[in-house]
Amino acid sequence: MSPPELPPPLRHYSGGQIALIVIGIILMLPGACSLVFMAQMAGEVRWSDAISQMIITLWAICFAVSAIGVVLIVVARRRARIAP
């Protein structure tokens, strides 16, 4: 028999870390919305159309903002103190 696994240690978050996580979640929303619209417009996007190029650029900006949100969440989770 293998020894029982210990539960992961509890983490304590400061107010600033909680704020980083909340802001990170808010920053991830544009990327989620752009994924939904991207799926709906998948057949309509043409690379030669100027409007489509602007929409694709807007999607890229939304994904960059979402990436910043992911980074904020990762930084906040890494800096959390482990409970004794």
C-alpha positions in Angstrom: 0.0 0.0 0.0 1.1 3.5 -0.7 1.1 6.1 2.0 -2.0 8.4 1.9 -1.4 11.7 0.1 -1.4 14.8 2.1 -3.8 17.6 1.1 -2.2 20.6 -0.6 -1.2 23.3 1.9 -3.6 26.2 2.5 -2.5 29.5 1.1 -3.1 32.9 2.7 -3.7 35.8 0.3 -3.2 39.4 1.3 -5.6 42.1 0.2 -3.3 43.1 -2.7 -3.1 39.6 -4.0 -6.9 39.2 -3.9 -7.1 42.5 -5.8 -4.7 41.2 -8.4 -6.7 38.0 -8.9 -10.0 40.0 -9.3 -8.4 42.4 -11.7 -6.9 39.5 -13.6 -10.3 37.8 -13.9 -11.8 41.1 -15.2 -9.0 41.4 -17.7 -9.6 37.9 -19.0 -13.2 38.8 -20.0 -12.4 40.5 -23.3 -10.5 37.4 -24.5 -13.5 35.2 -23.5 -15.9 37.5 -25.4 -13.6 37.6 -28.5 -13.5 33.8 -28.5 -17.3 33.6 -28.6 -17.5 36.2 -31.4 -14.6 34.5 -33.2 -16.5 31.2 -33.2 -19.6 32.8 -34.5 -17.8 34.7 -37.3 -15.5 31.8 -38.3 -17.0 31.4 -41.8 -17.4 35.1 -42.5 -13.9 36.4 -42.0 -11.9 37.2 -45.2 -8.3 38.2 -45.0 -8.6 40.6 -48.0 -11.5 42.6 -46.4 -10.4 45.7 -44.5 -13.1 45.4 -41.9 -12.2 41.8 -41.2 -8.6 42.8 -40.8 -9.6 45.4 -38.2 -11.8 42.8 -36.4 -8.8 40.4 -36.3 -6.6 43.1 -34.9 -9.2 43.9 -32.2 -9.3 40.1 -31.4 -5.5 40.1 -31.0 -5.6 43.1 -28.7 -8.3 41.4 -26.6 -6.1 38.3 -26.3 -3.1 40.4 -25.3 -5.2 42.0 -22.5 -6.4 38.5 -21.4 -2.8 37.4 -21.3 -2.0 40.2 -19.0 -4.9 39.1 -16.8 -3.5 35.5 -16.7 0.0 36.9 -15.7 -1.6 38.9 -12.8 -3.3 35.8 -11.5 -0.2 33.6 -11.8 1.9 36.3 -10.0 -0.7 36.6 -7.2 -0.9 32.9 -6.7 2.9 32.4 -6.6 3.4 35.1 -3.9 0.7 33.7 -1.6 2.0 32.6 1.8 1.6 28.9 2.7 -0.2 28.4 6.0 1.9 26.9 8.8 
